[in-house]
Amino acid sequence: YSALGNSDGSADCNVAIGRLALGGGDVSGDNNVAIGTNTADALTSGNDNIALGTNALGAATIANCNVGIGQGAMGGVTTNHHHINVAIGQYAMYGSASSEGQYNVALGRRALCSVSTGCDNVAIGQDALGCATVGGSTGEGNCNIGIGLLALSDLTTGKHNIGIGSSAMRGNVTGHNNIALGQNSALAVTTGQYNIAIGNGALAATTNGSRHVAIGVGAGDNVG
């Protein structure tokens, strides 16, 4: 149960505090900080990571330059190149064995929870960008901003979207280049593109429409 219990002796400048913190793998990486039970316990050659909380970064082996703070933060990421991410909150950016996203920021419980290959995303709020598997082939699931409870929570391969407000653009799956500001704004958009919705409930009924602009509470609520 030792912290750093399996280090091969070549690792430098690591800090491990807690049961099995940095203790499960043959650690050769440098400059890592792991505090908590099972924290970063699979890490081997990864460098410059900070993991605080039970099972934070708990399955990663070669990840570099990540910050995971909170129970299970980035806890499902395994052997792929999941680098330069910040996840703060319970199960934030939890990921999976196939996760290799980079340059993402997730703040909040389960924010960006299921990210796979998505890059350059910002999720702030519980379940923001969090329910679906964000990513796909090259360029998919990238460059999205979701701020607020469930903002952009169903997104998979959509890109270049901004959703700010509780449930803003919650239903967006593959749509891209949309802006939604306000609670439930563009709520039902799934595949739509180049829409702007500003105001609570603006464009809330639109599903696959494109190139609409709606400003004001409930504006454009009859646009399908």
N, C-alpha and C positions, 0 to 999 in steps of 0.2 A: 504493500500500500504506500510505498515511498514516493514522494514527489521527486521527479527527475531520476527515478529509480533505474532506468535502463539507458542512461546516457552512455554513448560509446567513448566518452573521454575527449572527443575532438570539439565538442560544442563549447562556445564561449558566451559569457555575459547573459545568461538566462536567469530568470527569477521564477521559482515555483513554490507556491504556498497552498497546501491543501492536499487531501487524499488523492493520490494518483495524478496530481497536477503535473503535466508534462512527463507523466510517469509510465505510460503504456507502451510507447514506441522507443526505438533506438535513436535517441535524439542526437543529431549532428548539426542542427540549425543553431543560429546565433541570435542574440538580442531579442529574446522572447520573454514576455511576462505572462504568467498564468497563475491566477488566484481563485481557488474554489475547488470543490470536489469534482474530479474527472475533467477538469478544465484543460483543454488542449492536450488530452492524454494520448492521442494517437499521433501527434506531431513528430515528424522525423527530421526532414531537411528544411522545413519552413523557417523563414527568418523574419525578424522585426514584427512580430504579432503581439497584440495585447488582448488577453482573454480574461474577463472577470465574471464569475458566476458559474453555478453548477452546469457542467457540460457545455459551457461556451466554447466554441471551436473544438468540440469534443471528438469529432471524427476526422478532422482535416489532417493530412499528412504532409503536403508540400506547399501549403498556402503561405503567401508572403504579404507583409505590410497590411494586415487586417486589424481592425479593432472590433471586438465582440464583447459587449457588456450586457449582462442579464442572463437569466436562466435559459439555456439552449440557444443563445444568440449564435447564429451561423453553426449550429450544432449538427446539422445533417450533411454539411459539405465534406467530401471525402478526398479523393485522390486527384481531382482535376485542378486546373490552374485558376483558382478563385482568389484573386489578388486585389489589393488596394481598395478595400471596402470598409465602411463603417456601419456597424449594426448595434443599436442601443435599445434594449427592451426585451421582454420575454419572448423568445422564439423569433426575434427580429431576423430577417434574412436567413431563416433556418436552412433553406436550400435542400439539396438532395445529392445523391452520388454523382449525378451528371452536372452539377452546378459548376460553372466556370465564368460567372459574371465578374466584371471588373468596374471599378470607379463608381460604385453605387453607395448611396447613403440611405439608411433605414432607421427611423426613430419612432418607436412606439411598438406596442404589443402586436406581434405577428406582421409588422410592416414588411413588405417585400418577402413574405414568408416562403413563397415557393419559387423564387427566382432560379432560373437555370442558366441561360446564356446572356440574359439581358445586361446591358452596360449603360453607364452614365444616367442612372435613374435616381430620383430623390423621392422618398416616401416618408411622410411625417404624419403620424396619427395611427390609431389602432386599425389594423387591417388595410391600411392604405397600400395600394398596389399589392395586396397581400394574398388573395384567395386563389388566383390562377397561376399557372406556370409562366412566368415572364421570360420570354426569349424564344428563339427558334433558329432559323438559318441566319446567315450573316446580315446584320443590320436590323433584324426584327427584335421588338421588345426593348428598344433603346431610346434614351433621351426623353423620358417621361417624368413629369412632376405631379405627384399626388399628395395633397395636403388636406387633412381632415379625416374623420372617421369614415372608413369605407370608400374614400376617394379613389377612383380608378381601380377598384378592388377586383374586377373580373378580367382585367387586361391580360392578354397572352402575347400576341405578336404586334400589337399596335405600337406606334412610335410617334415621337414628337407631339405628345399631348400634354396639356396642362389642365389639371382639375383641382380646384381649390374650394373647399367647403364640404360639409358632411354629405356623403353620397354623391358628390360631384362626379359626373360621368361614370357612375358606378357600373353601368352595364356595358361599357366599351370593351370589346373583345379584340377586334382587329383594326378598328378605325385609327386614322392618323391625322396629325396636324389639326387637332381640335383644341379649343379653349373653352373651359367652363368655370365660371366664377359664381359661387352661391350654392346654398343648400339645394340638393336635388337638381341642380342645373345639368342639362343634357343627360338626364338620368338614364334614359333608355337607349341612347346611342350605342349601337353595336359595331357597325361597319362604316358609319358615316365619316366624311372627310371634310376638312376645311370649314368647320362650323365654329361660330362664336356665340356663346350663351352667357349672358351676364345678368344676374338676378336670381333670387330664389325661384326654383321651378321653371326657369327659362328653358325652352326647347325640351321640356321634360318628356314629351311623348314621341319625339323624333327617334327613329331607329336607324335607318340606313340612308337618310337624306344627307345631302352635301351642300356646301357653300351657302349656308343660312347664317343670318345674323339676327339675334334676338336680344334685346336689352330691356330689362324691367321685370318685375315680379310676374311670373306666369307668361311672359312674352313668348309668342310662337307656340303656345300649347296645343294648337290645332295642326301643327306641321308634322306630317308623318315621315 
